[in-house]
Amino acid sequence: MSQASSVRSLVEIATDNVEQVIVGKRREVQLVLVALLCRGHVLIEDVPGVGKTVLTKAIARSIGSTFKRIQFTPDLLPSDVTGVNVFNQQRGTFEFRPGPIVAQMVLADEINRATPKTQSALLEAMEEAQISIDGVTHPLPQPFIVLATENPIDYEGTFPLPEAQLDRFLIRLSVGYPGRAGELEMLDRQHLQHPLETLRQVLSIDDLVKAQEVVKTIHVALEVREYIVGLVDATRRHDDVFLGSSPRGSLALFNASRAWAAINGREFVTPDDVKLLAEPTLAHRVIINPASRMRGVESRTVIRDLLGSVPVPGAQPLNVSGNGRQRRAAVWS
């Protein structure tokens, strides 16, 4: 069995386990696992009640990581997240009492309900896997992953995440409502108890770390790397975009594509992997200009537009007639 095949087997085991709790959301579960394989963070944005918190709990239990939850509220302070130094009268010294950020997997629940000052307490932790208290740096447990949830920013009582904070998330996704059959199955499963209560651990942290190392070996051809950079560069030139993706977006798309290839048992990345991961990794890094926002243009729409216009390596351009207009299509050969 190849190394990529072993990653595929591990991810299928974890996905099947999580699906005992989250019904009909296999792709969303695997996107979170992509972030875990890349040592990246995930932002889950959706309306209340669709299973954002349950999804993160199920994944934490499946891999057996240490888990802490932070419920973000307007009165939450940065020290409530990172921890504080407390004076020990018996010893005559200050002692560090860690906050809930000190865990392998941290659920930042409803992160956009906290003030920007408290939101920024996560920046150093997410970027460098460490926190600084009174000038002293404390390393965080490895692997360190933040799974944040938020309600749509147009709801009352929320604070939009600043661009620097959004850029720290490898992937942003939405869970969405289950289908009719999935919702009926959910009711059946929770007839006597919540399936999360009996969910078992199926992987270990060592399994995850080994899989992370395998992802680093996945081959990305020069043409595919140029395609990644071309997509990211195009976000900076689009007419509807005020601020395009940062170079961190190129790295996010590069790493996520490698993880997706490994999940599918391949030791190389294809342009289709890049196209599939472009929206989850780039859309939240793109800021639409005010005039385009007034016309209803969204960052997701821009990414989809670029996927149809940026040349794909190995593709053959075709002129396809549609509604009286000529449009350029690319077919993967």
Contacts in CASP RR format, 6 or more apart in sequence:
PFRMAT RR
TARGET T0000
AUTHOR 0000-0000-0000
METHOD contacts of the structure
MODEL  1
MSQASSVRSLVEIATDNVEQVIVGKRREVQLVLVALLCRGHVLIEDVPGV
GKTVLTKAIARSIGSTFKRIQFTPDLLPSDVTGVNVFNQQRGTFEFRPGP
IVAQMVLADEINRATPKTQSALLEAMEEAQISIDGVTHPLPQPFIVLATE
NPIDYEGTFPLPEAQLDRFLIRLSVGYPGRAGELEMLDRQHLQHPLETLR
QVLSIDDLVKAQEVVKTIHVALEVREYIVGLVDATRRHDDVFLGSSPRGS
LALFNASRAWAAINGREFVTPDDVKLLAEPTLAHRVIINPASRMRGVESR
TVIRDLLGSVPVPGAQPLNVSGNGRQRRAAVWS
1 9 0 8 1.000
2 265 0 8 1.000
2 267 0 8 1.000
3 214 0 8 1.000
3 217 0 8 1.000
3 262 0 8 1.000
3 267 0 8 1.000
4 214 0 8 1.000
4 218 0 8 1.000
4 261 0 8 1.000
4 262 0 8 1.000
4 265 0 8 1.000
4 266 0 8 1.000
4 267 0 8 1.000
5 265 0 8 1.000
6 211 0 8 1.000
6 214 0 8 1.000
7 37 0 8 1.000
7 211 0 8 1.000
7 214 0 8 1.000
7 215 0 8 1.000
7 262 0 8 1.000
7 263 0 8 1.000
7 265 0 8 1.000
8 262 0 8 1.000
8 263 0 8 1.000
8 264 0 8 1.000
8 265 0 8 1.000
10 203 0 8 1.000
10 207 0 8 1.000
10 211 0 8 1.000
11 30 0 8 1.000
11 33 0 8 1.000
11 37 0 8 1.000
11 211 0 8 1.000
11 263 0 8 1.000
13 202 0 8 1.000
13 203 0 8 1.000
14 33 0 8 1.000
14 59 0 8 1.000
14 62 0 8 1.000
14 63 0 8 1.000
14 202 0 8 1.000
14 203 0 8 1.000
15 26 0 8 1.000
15 29 0 8 1.000
15 30 0 8 1.000
15 33 0 8 1.000
17 58 0 8 1.000
17 62 0 8 1.000
17 199 0 8 1.000
17 200 0 8 1.000
17 202 0 8 1.000
18 29 0 8 1.000
18 55 0 8 1.000
18 58 0 8 1.000
18 59 0 8 1.000
18 62 0 8 1.000
19 25 0 8 1.000
19 26 0 8 1.000
19 29 0 8 1.000
20 58 0 8 1.000
20 189 0 8 1.000
20 195 0 8 1.000
20 199 0 8 1.000
21 54 0 8 1.000
21 55 0 8 1.000
21 58 0 8 1.000
21 194 0 8 1.000
21 195 0 8 1.000
21 196 0 8 1.000
21 199 0 8 1.000
22 28 0 8 1.000
22 29 0 8 1.000
22 51 0 8 1.000
22 54 0 8 1.000
22 55 0 8 1.000
22 58 0 8 1.000
22 175 0 8 1.000
23 178 0 8 1.000
23 182 0 8 1.000
23 183 0 8 1.000
23 185 0 8 1.000
23 186 0 8 1.000
23 189 0 8 1.000
24 178 0 8 1.000
24 179 0 8 1.000
24 182 0 8 1.000
25 55 0 8 1.000
25 175 0 8 1.000
25 176 0 8 1.000
25 178 0 8 1.000
28 55 0 8 1.000
28 173 0 8 1.000
28 174 0 8 1.000
28 175 0 8 1.000
28 176 0 8 1.000
29 55 0 8 1.000
29 59 0 8 1.000
30 263 0 8 1.000
31 42 0 8 1.000
31 171 0 8 1.000
31 173 0 8 1.000
31 280 0 8 1.000
32 42 0 8 1.000
32 44 0 8 1.000
32 55 0 8 1.000
32 56 0 8 1.000
32 59 0 8 1.000
32 147 0 8 1.000
32 171 0 8 1.000
32 173 0 8 1.000
33 59 0 8 1.000
33 259 0 8 1.000
33 263 0 8 1.000
34 171 0 8 1.000
34 256 0 8 1.000
34 259 0 8 1.000
34 260 0 8 1.000
34 263 0 8 1.000
34 277 0 8 1.000
35 41 0 8 1.000
35 42 0 8 1.000
35 145 0 8 1.000
35 170 0 8 1.000
35 171 0 8 1.000
35 256 0 8 1.000
36 59 0 8 1.000
36 63 0 8 1.000
36 143 0 8 1.000
36 145 0 8 1.000
36 208 0 8 1.000
36 212 0 8 1.000
37 208 0 8 1.000
37 211 0 8 1.000
37 212 0 8 1.000
37 215 0 8 1.000
37 259 0 8 1.000
37 262 0 8 1.000
37 263 0 8 1.000
38 170 0 8 1.000
38 212 0 8 1.000
38 215 0 8 1.000
38 252 0 8 1.000
38 255 0 8 1.000
38 256 0 8 1.000
38 258 0 8 1.000
38 259 0 8 1.000
39 143 0 8 1.000
39 144 0 8 1.000
39 145 0 8 1.000
39 212 0 8 1.000
40 145 0 8 1.000
40 169 0 8 1.000
40 170 0 8 1.000
40 171 0 8 1.000
41 126 0 8 1.000
41 145 0 8 1.000
41 146 0 8 1.000
41 147 0 8 1.000
41 148 0 8 1.000
41 168 0 8 1.000
41 169 0 8 1.000
41 170 0 8 1.000
41 171 0 8 1.000
42 145 0 8 1.000
42 146 0 8 1.000
42 147 0 8 1.000
42 148 0 8 1.000
42 169 0 8 1.000
42 170 0 8 1.000
42 171 0 8 1.000
42 172 0 8 1.000
42 173 0 8 1.000
43 111 0 8 1.000
43 148 0 8 1.000
43 149 0 8 1.000
43 150 0 8 1.000
43 161 0 8 1.000
43 166 0 8 1.000
43 169 0 8 1.000
43 171 0 8 1.000
43 172 0 8 1.000
43 173 0 8 1.000
43 284 0 8 1.000
44 52 0 8 1.000
44 55 0 8 1.000
44 56 0 8 1.000
44 147 0 8 1.000
44 148 0 8 1.000
44 149 0 8 1.000
44 150 0 8 1.000
44 172 0 8 1.000
44 173 0 8 1.000
44 174 0 8 1.000
44 175 0 8 1.000
45 149 0 8 1.000
45 150 0 8 1.000
45 151 0 8 1.000
45 152 0 8 1.000
45 172 0 8 1.000
45 173 0 8 1.000
45 174 0 8 1.000
46 52 0 8 1.000
46 149 0 8 1.000
46 151 0 8 1.000
46 152 0 8 1.000
46 174 0 8 1.000
46 175 0 8 1.000
46 176 0 8 1.000
47 151 0 8 1.000
47 152 0 8 1.000
48 151 0 8 1.000
50 175 0 8 1.000
50 176 0 8 1.000
50 177 0 8 1.000
50 178 0 8 1.000
51 175 0 8 1.000
52 149 0 8 1.000
52 175 0 8 1.000
53 69 0 8 1.000
53 107 0 8 1.000
53 109 0 8 1.000
53 149 0 8 1.000
54 196 0 8 1.000
55 175 0 8 1.000
56 105 0 8 1.000
56 107 0 8 1.000
56 147 0 8 1.000
56 149 0 8 1.000
57 67 0 8 1.000
57 107 0 8 1.000
57 196 0 8 1.000
58 196 0 8 1.000
58 199 0 8 1.000
59 105 0 8 1.000
59 147 0 8 1.000
60 67 0 8 1.000
60 105 0 8 1.000
60 107 0 8 1.000
61 67 0 8 1.000
61 196 0 8 1.000
61 199 0 8 1.000
61 200 0 8 1.000
61 201 0 8 1.000
62 199 0 8 1.000
62 201 0 8 1.000
62 202 0 8 1.000
62 203 0 8 1.000
63 105 0 8 1.000
63 201 0 8 1.000
63 202 0 8 1.000
63 203 0 8 1.000
63 204 0 8 1.000
63 205 0 8 1.000
63 207 0 8 1.000
63 208 0 8 1.000
64 201 0 8 1.000
64 203 0 8 1.000
64 204 0 8 1.000
64 205 0 8 1.000
65 103 0 8 1.000
65 104 0 8 1.000
65 105 0 8 1.000
65 143 0 8 1.000
65 145 0 8 1.000
65 205 0 8 1.000
65 208 0 8 1.000
66 103 0 8 1.000
66 104 0 8 1.000
66 105 0 8 1.000
66 141 0 8 1.000
67 103 0 8 1.000
67 104 0 8 1.000
67 105 0 8 1.000
67 106 0 8 1.000
67 107 0 8 1.000
68 99 0 8 1.000
68 100 0 8 1.000
68 101 0 8 1.000
68 102 0 8 1.000
68 103 0 8 1.000
68 105 0 8 1.000
68 106 0 8 1.000
68 107 0 8 1.000
69 100 0 8 1.000
69 106 0 8 1.000
69 107 0 8 1.000
69 109 0 8 1.000
70 76 0 8 1.000
70 80 0 8 1.000
70 81 0 8 1.000
70 100 0 8 1.000
70 101 0 8 1.000
70 106 0 8 1.000
70 107 0 8 1.000
70 108 0 8 1.000
70 109 0 8 1.000
71 109 0 8 1.000
71 110 0 8 1.000
72 108 0 8 1.000
72 109 0 8 1.000
72 110 0 8 1.000
72 111 0 8 1.000
72 112 0 8 1.000
72 113 0 8 1.000
72 114 0 8 1.000
72 118 0 8 1.000
72 119 0 8 1.000
73 110 0 8 1.000
73 113 0 8 1.000
73 114 0 8 1.000
74 113 0 8 1.000
74 114 0 8 1.000
74 115 0 8 1.000
74 157 0 8 1.000
76 114 0 8 1.000
76 115 0 8 1.000
76 118 0 8 1.000
77 118 0 8 1.000
78 117 0 8 1.000
78 118 0 8 1.000
78 120 0 8 1.000
78 121 0 8 1.000
80 99 0 8 1.000
80 118 0 8 1.000
81 99 0 8 1.000
81 100 0 8 1.000
81 101 0 8 1.000
81 118 0 8 1.000
81 121 0 8 1.000
81 122 0 8 1.000
82 98 0 8 1.000
82 99 0 8 1.000
82 101 0 8 1.000
82 121 0 8 1.000
82 125 0 8 1.000
82 131 0 8 1.000
82 133 0 8 1.000
83 96 0 8 1.000
83 97 0 8 1.000
83 98 0 8 1.000
83 99 0 8 1.000
83 101 0 8 1.000
83 102 0 8 1.000
83 131 0 8 1.000
83 133 0 8 1.000
84 96 0 8 1.000
84 97 0 8 1.000
84 99 0 8 1.000
84 133 0 8 1.000
85 94 0 8 1.000
85 95 0 8 1.000
85 96 0 8 1.000
85 97 0 8 1.000
85 133 0 8 1.000
85 134 0 8 1.000
85 136 0 8 1.000
86 94 0 8 1.000
86 95 0 8 1.000
86 96 0 8 1.000
86 97 0 8 1.000
87 93 0 8 1.000
87 94 0 8 1.000
87 95 0 8 1.000
88 94 0 8 1.000
88 95 0 8 1.000
94 134 0 8 1.000
96 133 0 8 1.000
96 136 0 8 1.000
96 138 0 8 1.000
98 138 0 8 1.000
100 106 0 8 1.000
101 121 0 8 1.000
101 122 0 8 1.000
101 125 0 8 1.000
101 131 0 8 1.000
101 140 0 8 1.000
102 131 0 8 1.000
102 138 0 8 1.000
102 140 0 8 1.000
102 141 0 8 1.000
103 141 0 8 1.000
103 144 0 8 1.000
104 141 0 8 1.000
104 142 0 8 1.000
104 143 0 8 1.000
104 144 0 8 1.000
104 145 0 8 1.000
104 205 0 8 1.000
105 145 0 8 1.000
105 147 0 8 1.000
106 144 0 8 1.000
106 145 0 8 1.000
106 146 0 8 1.000
106 147 0 8 1.000
107 147 0 8 1.000
107 148 0 8 1.000
107 149 0 8 1.000
108 122 0 8 1.000
108 146 0 8 1.000
108 147 0 8 1.000
108 148 0 8 1.000
108 149 0 8 1.000
109 148 0 8 1.000
109 149 0 8 1.000
110 149 0 8 1.000
110 150 0 8 1.000
110 151 0 8 1.000
111 119 0 8 1.000
111 122 0 8 1.000
111 148 0 8 1.000
111 149 0 8 1.000
111 150 0 8 1.000
111 161 0 8 1.000
112 119 0 8 1.000
112 150 0 8 1.000
112 151 0 8 1.000
112 153 0 8 1.000
112 158 0 8 1.000
112 159 0 8 1.000
112 160 0 8 1.000
112 161 0 8 1.000
113 151 0 8 1.000
113 157 0 8 1.000
113 158 0 8 1.000
113 159 0 8 1.000
114 159 0 8 1.000
115 159 0 8 1.000
116 159 0 8 1.000
116 162 0 8 1.000
119 159 0 8 1.000
119 161 0 8 1.000
119 162 0 8 1.000
119 165 0 8 1.000
120 162 0 8 1.000
120 165 0 8 1.000
122 146 0 8 1.000
122 165 0 8 1.000
122 168 0 8 1.000
123 164 0 8 1.000
123 165 0 8 1.000
123 168 0 8 1.000
124 130 0 8 1.000
124 131 0 8 1.000
124 132 0 8 1.000
125 131 0 8 1.000
125 140 0 8 1.000
125 144 0 8 1.000
125 146 0 8 1.000
126 146 0 8 1.000
126 168 0 8 1.000
126 169 0 8 1.000
127 168 0 8 1.000
129 139 0 8 1.000
129 140 0 8 1.000
129 142 0 8 1.000
129 144 0 8 1.000
130 137 0 8 1.000
130 138 0 8 1.000
130 139 0 8 1.000
130 140 0 8 1.000
131 137 0 8 1.000
131 138 0 8 1.000
131 140 0 8 1.000
132 138 0 8 1.000
143 205 0 8 1.000
143 208 0 8 1.000
143 209 0 8 1.000
143 212 0 8 1.000
148 169 0 8 1.000
150 158 0 8 1.000
150 161 0 8 1.000
151 158 0 8 1.000
152 158 0 8 1.000
153 160 0 8 1.000
163 243 0 8 1.000
163 287 0 8 1.000
166 172 0 8 1.000
166 284 0 8 1.000
166 285 0 8 1.000
167 246 0 8 1.000
167 248 0 8 1.000
167 249 0 8 1.000
167 285 0 8 1.000
169 284 0 8 1.000
170 252 0 8 1.000
170 255 0 8 1.000
170 256 0 8 1.000
170 281 0 8 1.000
171 252 0 8 1.000
171 256 0 8 1.000
171 280 0 8 1.000
171 281 0 8 1.000
172 280 0 8 1.000
172 283 0 8 1.000
172 284 0 8 1.000
173 280 0 8 1.000
177 183 0 8 1.000
178 186 0 8 1.000
189 195 0 8 1.000
211 262 0 8 1.000
214 262 0 8 1.000
215 255 0 8 1.000
215 258 0 8 1.000
215 259 0 8 1.000
215 262 0 8 1.000
216 258 0 8 1.000
217 267 0 8 1.000
218 258 0 8 1.000
218 259 0 8 1.000
218 261 0 8 1.000
218 262 0 8 1.000
218 266 0 8 1.000
218 267 0 8 1.000
218 268 0 8 1.000
218 269 0 8 1.000
219 267 0 8 1.000
219 268 0 8 1.000
219 269 0 8 1.000
220 228 0 8 1.000
220 254 0 8 1.000
220 257 0 8 1.000
220 258 0 8 1.000
220 268 0 8 1.000
220 269 0 8 1.000
221 268 0 8 1.000
221 269 0 8 1.000
221 313 0 8 1.000
223 313 0 8 1.000
223 314 0 8 1.000
224 257 0 8 1.000
224 269 0 8 1.000
224 270 0 8 1.000
224 271 0 8 1.000
224 274 0 8 1.000
224 313 0 8 1.000
225 254 0 8 1.000
226 313 0 8 1.000
227 271 0 8 1.000
227 274 0 8 1.000
227 310 0 8 1.000
227 311 0 8 1.000
227 312 0 8 1.000
227 313 0 8 1.000
228 250 0 8 1.000
228 253 0 8 1.000
228 254 0 8 1.000
228 257 0 8 1.000
228 274 0 8 1.000
229 250 0 8 1.000
230 310 0 8 1.000
231 253 0 8 1.000
231 274 0 8 1.000
231 278 0 8 1.000
231 282 0 8 1.000
231 306 0 8 1.000
231 307 0 8 1.000
231 310 0 8 1.000
232 245 0 8 1.000
232 247 0 8 1.000
232 249 0 8 1.000
232 250 0 8 1.000
232 253 0 8 1.000
232 282 0 8 1.000
234 306 0 8 1.000
234 309 0 8 1.000
234 310 0 8 1.000
235 241 0 8 1.000
235 244 0 8 1.000
235 245 0 8 1.000
235 282 0 8 1.000
235 285 0 8 1.000
235 286 0 8 1.000
235 302 0 8 1.000
235 303 0 8 1.000
235 306 0 8 1.000
236 243 0 8 1.000
236 244 0 8 1.000
236 245 0 8 1.000
238 244 0 8 1.000
238 302 0 8 1.000
238 305 0 8 1.000
238 306 0 8 1.000
239 292 0 8 1.000
240 288 0 8 1.000
240 289 0 8 1.000
240 292 0 8 1.000
240 297 0 8 1.000
240 302 0 8 1.000
241 286 0 8 1.000
241 287 0 8 1.000
241 288 0 8 1.000
241 289 0 8 1.000
241 292 0 8 1.000
241 302 0 8 1.000
242 287 0 8 1.000
242 288 0 8 1.000
242 289 0 8 1.000
242 290 0 8 1.000
243 286 0 8 1.000
243 287 0 8 1.000
244 285 0 8 1.000
244 286 0 8 1.000
244 287 0 8 1.000
245 282 0 8 1.000
245 285 0 8 1.000
245 286 0 8 1.000
246 285 0 8 1.000
248 285 0 8 1.000
249 281 0 8 1.000
249 282 0 8 1.000
249 285 0 8 1.000
252 281 0 8 1.000
252 282 0 8 1.000
252 285 0 8 1.000
253 274 0 8 1.000
253 277 0 8 1.000
253 278 0 8 1.000
253 281 0 8 1.000
253 282 0 8 1.000
256 277 0 8 1.000
256 280 0 8 1.000
256 281 0 8 1.000
257 269 0 8 1.000
257 273 0 8 1.000
257 274 0 8 1.000
257 277 0 8 1.000
258 269 0 8 1.000
260 269 0 8 1.000
260 273 0 8 1.000
260 276 0 8 1.000
260 277 0 8 1.000
261 267 0 8 1.000
261 268 0 8 1.000
261 269 0 8 1.000
261 270 0 8 1.000
261 273 0 8 1.000
264 273 0 8 1.000
271 312 0 8 1.000
271 313 0 8 1.000
271 314 0 8 1.000
271 315 0 8 1.000
271 332 0 8 1.000
272 332 0 8 1.000
275 307 0 8 1.000
275 312 0 8 1.000
278 303 0 8 1.000
278 306 0 8 1.000
278 307 0 8 1.000
279 300 0 8 1.000
279 303 0 8 1.000
279 304 0 8 1.000
282 303 0 8 1.000
283 298 0 8 1.000
283 299 0 8 1.000
283 300 0 8 1.000
283 302 0 8 1.000
283 303 0 8 1.000
284 299 0 8 1.000
286 299 0 8 1.000
286 302 0 8 1.000
286 303 0 8 1.000
287 299 0 8 1.000
288 297 0 8 1.000
288 298 0 8 1.000
288 299 0 8 1.000
288 302 0 8 1.000
308 328 0 8 1.000
308 329 0 8 1.000
308 330 0 8 1.000
309 328 0 8 1.000
311 317 0 8 1.000
311 330 0 8 1.000
312 330 0 8 1.000
312 332 0 8 1.000
314 332 0 8 1.000
314 333 0 8 1.000
315 330 0 8 1.000
315 331 0 8 1.000
315 332 0 8 1.000
315 333 0 8 1.000
316 330 0 8 1.000
316 331 0 8 1.000
316 333 0 8 1.000
317 328 0 8 1.000
317 329 0 8 1.000
317 330 0 8 1.000
318 328 0 8 1.000
318 329 0 8 1.000
318 330 0 8 1.000
318 331 0 8 1.000
319 326 0 8 1.000
319 327 0 8 1.000
319 328 0 8 1.000
319 329 0 8 1.000
320 326 0 8 1.000
320 327 0 8 1.000
320 328 0 8 1.000
320 329 0 8 1.000
END
